[in-house]
Amino acid sequence: MRPKRLNVKITVPFLGEIGGEWEPDDAEQRAAWELYVELVTRVSVAPLREDEGSAREALTSMYVLFATVRDILKRYGPDVAPPGARNEVSFGILAVTVLNMAVRPVLSKWHPRLTAWESSAPASRSAIEHENTWQEIGALRADLDSLRLVLLELAQVLGNVAGAADLIGTSDIAPAQAPQASVSSQPPAPRGPAVP
């Protein structure tokens, strides 16, 4: 069940907190679910550890969010971005503000730099090996991690609005243990009719 009214706060680097009161309607709840699914199934909310993944793929995943949000906004129309008072937010305001004030600066800064580095790769080195030898890879990964925290906050708000289970922490669930087969040195009992 979705909440009637929320007090929303998302911290955006260099901007501070964005947020306010949000009373989502049905269209916003559906839009929130769609973007929530996109966020929790992408690299965007998962930590990109030093020894795994690719910063290029992470940047591309972030870039695709623009098309996703654009599609959701066009499909649902102004219902997901209603005019409100100064201290009120909506799906449209949150999604567009996070994209323009958090995602866009990271992409604008790092996409051209990484592209220039990638163009210098020797044929004998794989793309990921070359990426990991870049002197700026640590700074890029740090910016991606800061952006991940912003998107994580947004995803948590959207999941709450959608009335969804926490799909972000599901990777922390331990796999079920298979039943252990028991080993016995005794021969199996003969099968036959039960004796009363």
Order of alpha helices (4+ residues) and beta strands (2+ residues): beta-beta-alpha-alpha-alpha-alpha-alpha-alpha
